[in-house]
């Protein structure tokens, strides 16, 4: 099942409930808005919703780390 989700995500297709979580976070939504979206996503399957949210948040963390690293590299790079 997860490989199917990954293939669909690569084509821009995502779960509507995960999209709502992402939209709430990216828009700086209130805690109530984000928590409601998370509760809806967690209601999917036995553990699929939780796994989806985990993947989403890990993806955000990886992107944030890459952006931070790119900034640090440009500041710390020797000027030759």
Secondary structure as GFF3:
##gff-version 3
##sequence-region A 1 80
A	DSSP	alpha_helix	2	10	.	.	.	ID=ss1
A	DSSP	alpha_helix	16	26	.	.	.	ID=ss2
A	DSSP	alpha_helix	31	42	.	.	.	ID=ss3
A	DSSP	alpha_helix	48	76	.	.	.	ID=ss4
###
